[in-house]
Amino acid sequence: VLPALLVNDDNAQRLTFCGDDYEHNTCGMRSMHRDFRSRPFVYWLQPNNISNIVCLRSCPRLADELVCDYAFESAPIAVQRSHLGRRCFAQHRTRAIFLACFPTDPAIVGVVDAWLSRHRLHQLASDTLQTSDVLLGCWCAAALAALVVTLGLRYLPLTTLF
């Protein structure tokens, strides 16, 4: 019962998340401001500016359209083109790896890989803190199960099959 009380469903789902967008919303989840359950994929608008991330429904396979931040994604094409390089960017080809859209262009892949390598400990610490109640609940459940087994072996009479 105790682990069930400690585990928050939103934080349990964060264990499978890939990233947050530029507004600090978790892709694939509902936040206070937006519902991203239909947008599970992380996409880097500018691979040389890794903090500029949006959540998408699917990863782009062709580099023939514009991808904009949320304020301009439903704007007319003419408005999007007028904000090219600031709020809208030419999409690059990607492939889905887990819940992230990784670029396939070798020049861009190096930038993303370098950033991920530099920030993996920070990301691990951040993920651990954000899901600490889930991890605590799992540890409590394991401790409780071990206690039940230990007490059961100690105080229940040994039975034999013969």
HUDA-V980079 format. One record per helix or strand of 3 or more residues. SS is the DSSP state (H for helix, E for strand). FROM is the first residue (numbers start at 0). TO is the last residue. Records with the same first field share a line. If there is no record, write none. Layout:
SS=FROM-TO  FROM-TO
This chain:
H=1-5  8-13  76-81  105-129  131-154
E=40-45  48-55  65-67  87-89  93-96  99-102
